[in-house]
Amino acid sequence: MGGFPARHEPAVTATRPSNASSPVSIRQEDLIQSVADALQYISYYHPADYIRTLAAAQSARNRRRPRTPWRRS
């Protein structure tokens, strides 16, 4: 009800194998679908002015300090 999409499990689920030193592999299609699902969720549950303000803040931040490969944003 209410016009909102049904909640579902994320597209990407990863479990670590029994030997913990092995990396977990995530397929590119699963990652893309997970990001798309997250953006869809945001578009339904956050008002448009919030999204515009968030985008403006990120843009201003990127203008102040360029991202470098060794620094996470």
C-alpha positions as CSV (number, residue, x, y, z in Angstrom):
1,M,0.0,0.0,0.0
2,G,1.0,3.6,-0.2
3,G,2.6,3.4,-3.7
4,F,6.0,2.4,-2.4
5,P,7.9,-0.6,-3.8
6,A,8.0,-3.8,-1.8
7,R,11.1,-4.2,0.2
8,H,13.4,-7.0,-0.9
9,E,16.8,-8.5,-0.2
10,P,19.7,-6.6,-1.8
11,A,21.1,-7.9,-5.1
12,V,24.5,-8.5,-3.6
13,T,25.0,-10.9,-0.7
14,A,28.4,-12.3,0.1
15,T,29.5,-14.8,2.6
16,R,33.1,-15.5,3.4
17,P,34.3,-19.0,2.6
18,S,35.5,-21.2,5.5
19,N,39.1,-20.2,4.8
20,A,38.9,-16.5,5.8
21,S,42.0,-15.5,3.8
22,S,40.2,-15.9,0.5
23,P,38.6,-12.7,-0.9
24,V,34.9,-12.5,-1.6
25,S,34.0,-12.2,-5.2
26,I,31.1,-9.9,-6.3
27,R,29.9,-10.0,-9.9
28,Q,29.7,-6.6,-11.7
29,E,26.0,-7.1,-12.6
30,D,25.2,-7.7,-8.9
31,L,27.0,-4.5,-7.9
32,I,25.3,-2.5,-10.6
33,Q,21.9,-3.9,-9.5
34,S,22.6,-3.1,-5.8
35,V,23.5,0.5,-6.6
36,A,20.4,0.8,-8.7
37,D,18.3,-0.6,-5.9
38,A,19.8,1.9,-3.4
39,L,19.1,4.8,-5.7
40,Q,15.6,3.7,-6.2
41,Y,15.1,3.4,-2.4
42,I,16.5,6.9,-2.0
43,S,14.2,8.3,-4.7
44,Y,11.1,6.9,-2.9
45,Y,12.0,7.7,0.7
46,H,13.7,11.1,0.5
47,P,12.1,14.3,-0.7
48,A,13.5,15.9,-3.9
49,D,14.9,19.0,-2.0
50,Y,16.9,16.7,0.2
51,I,18.5,15.1,-2.8
52,R,19.2,18.4,-4.5
53,T,20.9,19.7,-1.3
54,L,22.9,16.5,-1.0
55,A,24.1,16.8,-4.6
56,A,25.0,20.5,-4.1
57,A,27.0,19.7,-1.0
58,Q,28.9,16.9,-2.8
59,S,29.6,19.2,-5.8
60,A,30.9,22.0,-3.5
61,R,33.1,19.5,-1.7
62,N,34.5,18.2,-5.0
63,R,35.4,21.7,-6.1
64,R,37.2,22.5,-2.8
65,R,39.3,19.4,-2.7
66,P,40.0,17.1,-5.7
67,R,39.9,13.4,-4.8
68,T,43.2,11.6,-4.7
69,P,43.6,7.9,-5.2
70,W,45.0,7.4,-1.7
71,R,42.3,9.4,0.1
72,R,38.7,8.2,0.4
73,S,35.9,10.7,0.0
